[in-house]
């Protein structure tokens, strides 16, 4: 039996796809705008509150292929409904454009959920449009002490669009970052190739994976690399971003705020991406792939390298739905390994709060008791009792608890949860899989030496705190989500139409002027200077 400190591997083993994701001391809290102590209702048994019907809408990257069980087997829903005297309906989807489109339709149709999760940029629009309610009276340390074990008051204050207001709460997120590229080590071995350590070597490997018949079936049916652009964007999956010095989405470099996706040097990124596409080493469906299609293709042996900024299960053999497990089921020699294939000092950033918890203004105005009851449930979900139930199942059935040590009953957990639709993911969306936050230790017999080595490798990849703790909010009247959409259109136009980055300076200037990028990033610089105090940044240009 293996011990694992702080990983929370039980829920990890139930995952199949891409989370909300860092330890408060070393995490970066910058973000683009994007009850009682026990968590029980405040009423007593002799004064049971009125029964309420609640409608929630939740999303995360961990809800692909997730299915809730029948009512008689959904012990989390049963516990919530009995403990808080509610009828709870939860709509759930994978986080992304489709989720927000469905949410927008519900909001426009007058059927706003009482409580819902949204991205940072999307939440800005909901707040400006008057859809989201002021939460200041509800989200207090006295009313929600359990929630504040995961998120600090200073983080919440910095996350607001305007200081002194409180319209959006941070969805508790995983502080540590598990970003990594993954590569078919068995393909490298078969072709006699060393693991690439710089861009030229990586390009050669991608070429050999495409043209060297790495799977040995005698057919030209493999590609070096695949990604999921979701029909919208050029994702950071492409190593060309990092090869040109861009670590994730933004950073401070040369005492200047750098918006990585709109910097002038993006021209080099676009040129190198086009070169890979022209060479035929990229899955031709990359742009239209919808996540997790890139993982599916990797598991099917159609591509030899993928990237994820947070899914630490990709190469774990103990996770039945991981890329490694699915690939090995088709090819016993399949061996996915994490890799840092570039000679750059930093690969990624520590996680920042990105997703938000919002409450419908309609609900707050018409049924404030629904808001109070919903947030009592959220407080309970972030308590030890709620965390254990939503990550590891029922005590005595799915795990045993002795002090702060949680020992998973693997057989029961696999049968009732992992192989029954991974359904706990719907409820665990409110807390990241980090039991150490609650001073808990998990013992999971499934973790192998192989998987422990994988996790250690991924954790060791160099990361940085991209920005100081601050919420980056554009000037009033400007929506960052709209700006990013126009930005992505130009990226894709350069790649698929121009087939070159030569027009990027022109596109960038249009983004900076017509679409007000310079105003946005000048404001970001001002906000950063407030946080930096005695070390002001240079003017954004």
Buried (B, 14 or more C-beta within 10 A) or exposed (E): EBEBEBBBBBBBBBBBBBBBBBBBEEBBBBBBBBBBEEBBBEBEEEEEBEEBEBBBBBBBBBBBEBEBBEEEEBBBBEBBBEBBBBEBEBBBBBBBBEBBEBBBEBBEEEEBBBBBBBBBBBBBBBBBEEBBBBBEEBBBEEBBBBBBBBBBEEBBEBBBBEEEEBBBBBBBBBBBBBBBBBBBBBBBEBBEBEBBEEBEBBBBBBBBBBBBBBBEEEEEEBBBBBBBBBEBBBBBBBBBBBBBBBBBBBBBEEEBBBBBBBBEEBBBBBBBBBBBBEBBBBBEBBBEBBBBBBBBBBBEBBBBBBBBBBBBBBBBBBBBBBBBBBBBEEBEBBBBBBBBBBEBEBBBBBBBBBBBBBBBBBBBEEBBEBBBBBBBBBBBBBBBBBBBBBBBBBBEEBBEBEEEEBBBBBEBBBEBBBEBBBBBBBBBBBBBBBBBBBEBBBBBBBBEEBBBEBBEBBBEBEBBBBBBBBBBBBEEEBBBBBBBBBBBBBBBBBBEEBBBBEBBEEBBEEBBEEBBBBBBBBBBBBBBBEBBEEEEBEEBE
